[in-house]
Amino acid sequence: MEWQSGLIGRYQRRGASVDQALLGCYLSGANGRRIRGALSPLLRGSPLSKSAISRLVGRLEALFSQWRSRSLATEAVVFLYLDAIALRVRIAKKVISVPVLVGLGVKADGHKVILDLELFQSESSSCWEGFVEGMVSRGLKAPLLVIMENRHSLKRTSLR
């Protein structure tokens, strides 16, 4: 019988806590050098390659894509909040602020659920319409009330 570690799975080089810390650093905007520096106490001198970071981030991107394409048919929301948050991102070695459109649903019991997040170049009416149409195409039913910042307008038919 072969010995197996209970802490690190077969063929793994890091524990789950290291992967979670790596993703936390990445999502907070750290680059590879900063991630390696932040995780050095957890790694205790072990190397963390660029490819290891890329593989883990690739898994995160795949999970996010899967989440964004899930069906919304079972999400019985009574209120739909539509808003945007501004995120500062680095594109072509320049830090800029870009809007992320957010669809937040509130169910009858008060439970909140994030329905969708999408990065856009602007908060134009056409971007908002595409965002809402994307949720509708995934099965979102019309809520009782839609709450949105008044700078932008949606066609009334978008949520019917």
C-alpha positions in Angstrom: 0.0 0.0 0.0 1.3 3.4 -1.0 1.4 6.4 1.5 -0.7 9.4 0.6 -0.7 12.8 2.2 -3.9 14.0 3.8 -2.9 17.7 3.4 -1.9 17.8 -0.3 -3.7 15.8 -2.9 -1.9 13.5 -5.3 0.2 15.3 -8.0 -0.4 18.6 -6.2 2.5 20.8 -5.2 0.5 23.3 -3.1 -2.2 23.1 -0.5 -5.7 24.6 -1.1 -4.9 27.5 1.2 -2.0 28.6 -1.0 -4.2 28.5 -4.1 -6.9 30.5 -2.3 -4.4 33.1 -1.1 -3.0 33.3 -4.7 -6.4 33.9 -6.1 -7.1 36.6 -3.4 -3.9 38.4 -4.3 -4.7 38.2 -8.0 -8.2 39.4 -7.6 -6.9 42.4 -5.6 -4.8 43.4 -8.5 -1.4 42.1 -7.6 1.1 41.1 -10.3 3.1 37.9 -10.3 6.1 39.4 -8.5 3.9 40.8 -5.7 1.9 37.5 -5.5 5.2 35.6 -5.0 6.2 38.1 -2.3 2.9 38.0 -0.5 2.8 34.2 -0.5 6.5 33.6 0.5 5.6 32.9 4.2 3.1 30.2 3.0 5.5 28.8 0.4 8.5 28.8 2.8 11.0 29.3 0.1 9.4 27.1 -2.5 9.2 28.5 -6.0 6.0 29.7 -7.5 6.3 29.9 -11.3 4.5 32.2 -13.7 2.9 29.1 -15.3 1.5 28.0 -11.9 -0.1 31.4 -11.5 -1.4 31.3 -15.0 -2.9 27.9 -14.6 -4.7 28.8 -11.4 -6.0 32.1 -12.9 -7.1 30.1 -16.0 -9.2 27.9 -13.7 -10.7 31.0 -12.1 -11.6 32.4 -15.5 -13.2 29.1 -16.5 -15.3 29.1 -13.3 -16.3 32.7 -13.9 -17.4 32.0 -17.5 -19.4 29.0 -16.3 -21.1 31.1 -13.6 -21.9 33.8 -16.2 -23.5 31.3 -18.6 -25.7 29.6 -15.9 -29.4 29.6 -16.3 -31.3 32.3 -14.4 -34.7 30.6 -14.9 -35.0 29.5 -11.3 -34.0 32.9 -9.9 -37.4 34.3 -8.8 -36.4 37.9 -8.2 -39.0 40.5 -7.3 -36.6 43.5 -7.4 -33.8 44.0 -9.9 -31.1 46.5 -9.1 -29.0 47.6 -12.1 -25.9 49.6 -11.3 -22.3 49.9 -12.4 -19.1 49.9 -10.3 -15.9 51.5 -11.6 -12.8 49.3 -11.5 -9.3 50.4 -12.1 -7.6 48.0 -14.4 -4.2 47.9 -16.2 -4.6 47.7 -20.0 -1.5 48.1 -22.2 0.6 49.3 -19.2 -1.9 52.0 -18.4 -4.3 52.1 -15.5 -7.8 53.2 -16.5 -11.2 53.1 -14.8 -13.7 50.9 -16.5 -17.4 50.2 -15.7 -18.6 46.8 -14.6 -22.3 46.5 -15.0 -24.0 44.7 -12.1 -27.4 42.9 -12.0 -28.5 42.3 -8.4 -31.7 40.5 -7.7 -33.7 40.5 -4.5 -36.0 37.6 -3.8 -39.3 37.7 -2.0 -37.6 36.5 1.2 -35.1 39.4 1.0 -32.3 37.1 -0.1 -29.9 39.0 -2.5 -28.3 37.2 -5.5 -25.8 38.6 -8.0 -27.2 37.7 -11.3 -24.5 39.0 -13.6 -21.4 41.1 -13.8 -19.9 42.3 -17.1 -17.1 44.7 -18.0 -18.0 47.2 -20.6 -16.3 50.2 -22.2 -19.1 52.6 -21.2 -22.4 52.8 -19.5 -24.3 53.6 -22.6 -27.9 52.6 -23.2 -26.9 50.0 -25.7 -24.5 48.4 -23.2 -27.2 48.3 -20.6 -29.7 46.8 -23.1 -27.2 44.2 -24.1 -26.5 43.4 -20.5 -30.2 43.0 -19.6 -30.9 41.0 -22.8 -28.1 38.6 -21.8 -29.8 37.9 -18.5 -33.2 37.6 -20.2 -31.8 35.1 -22.8 -30.5 33.0 -19.8 -34.1 32.8 -18.5 -34.5 35.8 -16.1 -38.2 36.6 -15.7 -39.5 40.1 -15.4 -39.4 41.3 -11.8 -42.0 43.5 -10.1 -39.7 46.4 -10.0 -36.4 47.4 -11.7 -34.3 50.0 -10.0 -31.6 51.8 -12.0 -29.6 55.0 -12.0 -31.6 57.5 -14.0 -28.9 58.5 -16.4 -29.6 55.7 -18.8 -32.8 54.3 -20.2 -33.8 50.8 -21.2 -36.5 49.9 -23.6 -39.6 48.8 -21.7 -39.6 45.5 -23.7 -36.2 44.4 -22.5 -37.6 42.7 -19.4 -41.0 41.4 -20.7 
